Amino acid sequence: MKMVSFVALCVAVAVVLFSGEIGTTEAVTCNPTQLSPCIQAFTSSAAPSTACCSKLKELQPCLCGYIKNPSLKQYVNNPNAKRVASTCKVPYPKC
C-alpha cells in the first residue's frame, strides 16, 4: 500500500512540474491576410521585409493549409514564395 501511495505522489509531482511547460505554448490563428507584408515578395523578385519574415515564421504551422487551399496555392506554392521562405530561414513545408 505504501508503494502505491509513493507512485501516486510521484505521478502528481510530475503532472504539476510538466503542466507549466504544456500551458506555455500559444495557439496560432491561421489567417492568410496576416501574410500581407509578404505579397510583394511573393509576387515579384522583391526581397522580403523584416515584417514579412516575422509573420512567415509566426504562421509556419499554417503553411500546409495555405498550400492546400486552391485560392491561396498560387501565392504560397511558387518559386518566389519558396525563395522568400529560404531568405527568411523558414523551412518550406512538405505537405
Short mmCIF file of the C-alpha atoms (twelve columns), coordinates in Angstrom:
data_MODEL
# 
_entry.id   MODEL 
# 
loop_
_atom_site.group_PDB 
_atom_site.id 
_atom_site.type_symbol 
_atom_site.label_atom_id 
_atom_site.label_alt_id 
_atom_site.label_comp_id 
_atom_site.label_asym_id 
_atom_site.label_seq_id 
_atom_site.Cartn_x 
_atom_site.Cartn_y 
_atom_site.Cartn_z 
_atom_site.pdbx_PDB_model_num 
ATOM 1  C CA . MET A 1  0.000  0.000  0.000   1 
ATOM 2  C CA . LYS A 2  2.883  2.400  0.773   1 
ATOM 3  C CA . MET A 3  4.353  1.727  -2.682  1 
ATOM 4  C CA . VAL A 4  1.061  2.696  -4.361  1 
ATOM 5  C CA . SER A 5  0.963  5.974  -2.389  1 
ATOM 6  C CA . PHE A 6  4.574  6.728  -3.325  1 
ATOM 7  C CA . VAL A 7  3.898  6.090  -7.026  1 
ATOM 8  C CA . ALA A 8  0.768  8.269  -6.893  1 
ATOM 9  C CA . LEU A 9  2.754  11.058 -5.236  1 
ATOM 10 C CA . CYS A 10 5.464  10.841 -7.915  1 
ATOM 11 C CA . VAL A 11 2.870  10.995 -10.684 1 
ATOM 12 C CA . ALA A 12 1.202  14.012 -9.063  1 
ATOM 13 C CA . VAL A 13 4.533  15.846 -8.752  1 
ATOM 14 C CA . ALA A 14 5.374  15.083 -12.387 1 
ATOM 15 C CA . VAL A 15 1.996  16.408 -13.551 1 
ATOM 16 C CA . VAL A 16 2.487  19.641 -11.628 1 
ATOM 17 C CA . LEU A 17 6.031  20.119 -12.939 1 
ATOM 18 C CA . PHE A 18 5.208  19.469 -16.572 1 
ATOM 19 C CA . SER A 19 1.821  21.184 -16.719 1 
ATOM 20 C CA . GLY A 20 3.519  24.583 -16.711 1 
ATOM 21 C CA . GLU A 21 5.513  23.703 -19.816 1 
ATOM 22 C CA . ILE A 22 2.488  22.420 -21.668 1 
ATOM 23 C CA . GLY A 23 0.496  25.567 -20.983 1 
ATOM 24 C CA . THR A 24 3.138  27.964 -22.315 1 
ATOM 25 C CA . THR A 25 2.564  27.216 -25.996 1 
ATOM 26 C CA . GLU A 26 0.296  29.631 -27.805 1 
ATOM 27 C CA . ALA A 27 -2.159 28.649 -30.488 1 
ATOM 28 C CA . VAL A 28 -1.575 30.131 -33.917 1 
ATOM 29 C CA . THR A 29 -4.552 31.701 -35.660 1 
ATOM 30 C CA . CYS A 30 -4.234 30.816 -39.329 1 
ATOM 31 C CA . ASN A 31 -5.380 33.934 -41.133 1 
ATOM 32 C CA . PRO A 32 -3.779 34.330 -44.564 1 
ATOM 33 C CA . THR A 33 -4.320 38.105 -44.522 1 
ATOM 34 C CA . GLN A 34 -1.582 38.232 -41.884 1 
ATOM 35 C CA . LEU A 35 0.867  37.446 -44.704 1 
ATOM 36 C CA . SER A 36 0.054  40.753 -46.419 1 
ATOM 37 C CA . PRO A 37 3.581  42.094 -45.703 1 
ATOM 38 C CA . CYS A 38 4.820  39.291 -47.996 1 
ATOM 39 C CA . ILE A 39 2.563  39.896 -51.017 1 
ATOM 40 C CA . GLN A 40 5.106  41.948 -52.964 1 
ATOM 41 C CA . ALA A 41 7.887  39.435 -52.279 1 
ATOM 42 C CA . PHE A 42 5.593  36.511 -53.195 1 
ATOM 43 C CA . THR A 43 4.529  38.087 -56.492 1 
ATOM 44 C CA . SER A 44 7.833  39.594 -57.653 1 
ATOM 45 C CA . SER A 45 11.552 39.302 -57.118 1 
ATOM 46 C CA . ALA A 46 11.465 41.840 -54.269 1 
ATOM 47 C CA . ALA A 47 13.323 40.942 -51.103 1 
ATOM 48 C CA . PRO A 48 11.093 40.073 -48.153 1 
ATOM 49 C CA . SER A 49 10.807 42.698 -45.438 1 
ATOM 50 C CA . THR A 50 11.544 42.064 -41.791 1 
ATOM 51 C CA . ALA A 51 7.782  42.168 -41.139 1 
ATOM 52 C CA . CYS A 52 7.250  39.538 -43.832 1 
ATOM 53 C CA . CYS A 53 9.842  37.193 -42.353 1 
ATOM 54 C CA . SER A 54 8.443  37.685 -38.880 1 
ATOM 55 C CA . LYS A 55 4.896  36.826 -39.993 1 
ATOM 56 C CA . LEU A 56 6.106  33.902 -42.086 1 
ATOM 57 C CA . LYS A 57 7.865  32.422 -39.050 1 
ATOM 58 C CA . GLU A 58 4.818  33.023 -36.864 1 
ATOM 59 C CA . LEU A 59 2.453  31.399 -39.372 1 
ATOM 60 C CA . GLN A 60 4.732  28.472 -40.241 1 
ATOM 61 C CA . PRO A 61 2.265  25.909 -38.778 1 
ATOM 62 C CA . CYS A 62 -0.375 27.259 -41.203 1 
ATOM 63 C CA . LEU A 63 1.624  26.962 -44.421 1 
ATOM 64 C CA . CYS A 64 0.437  23.476 -45.413 1 
ATOM 65 C CA . GLY A 65 -3.158 24.600 -45.060 1 
ATOM 66 C CA . TYR A 66 -2.444 27.596 -47.274 1 
ATOM 67 C CA . ILE A 67 -0.713 25.415 -49.869 1 
ATOM 68 C CA . LYS A 68 -3.707 23.060 -49.972 1 
ATOM 69 C CA . ASN A 69 -6.196 25.928 -50.308 1 
ATOM 70 C CA . PRO A 70 -6.981 26.395 -54.043 1 
ATOM 71 C CA . SER A 71 -7.431 30.171 -53.706 1 
ATOM 72 C CA . LEU A 72 -4.116 30.641 -51.842 1 
ATOM 73 C CA . LYS A 73 -1.998 27.995 -53.543 1 
ATOM 74 C CA . GLN A 74 -0.854 30.314 -56.349 1 
ATOM 75 C CA . TYR A 75 0.685  32.679 -53.796 1 
ATOM 76 C CA . VAL A 76 2.382  30.237 -51.440 1 
ATOM 77 C CA . ASN A 77 3.353  27.417 -53.785 1 
ATOM 78 C CA . ASN A 78 5.512  29.192 -56.348 1 
ATOM 79 C CA . PRO A 79 9.238  29.826 -56.812 1 
ATOM 80 C CA . ASN A 80 9.043  33.326 -55.283 1 
ATOM 81 C CA . ALA A 81 7.336  32.041 -52.133 1 
ATOM 82 C CA . LYS A 82 9.971  29.322 -51.824 1 
ATOM 83 C CA . ARG A 83 12.690 31.974 -52.242 1 
ATOM 84 C CA . VAL A 84 11.051 34.155 -49.581 1 
ATOM 85 C CA . ALA A 85 10.851 31.218 -47.176 1 
ATOM 86 C CA . SER A 86 14.513 30.424 -47.798 1 
ATOM 87 C CA . THR A 87 15.569 34.065 -47.336 1 
ATOM 88 C CA . CYS A 88 13.578 34.240 -44.094 1 
ATOM 89 C CA . LYS A 89 15.094 30.926 -42.951 1 
ATOM 90 C CA . VAL A 90 11.674 29.280 -42.723 1 
ATOM 91 C CA . PRO A 91 11.719 25.669 -43.913 1 
ATOM 92 C CA . TYR A 92 9.334  25.246 -46.819 1 
ATOM 93 C CA . PRO A 93 6.821  22.571 -45.775 1 
ATOM 94 C CA . LYS A 94 6.454  19.222 -47.455 1 
ATOM 95 C CA . CYS A 95 2.723  18.642 -47.283 1 
# 
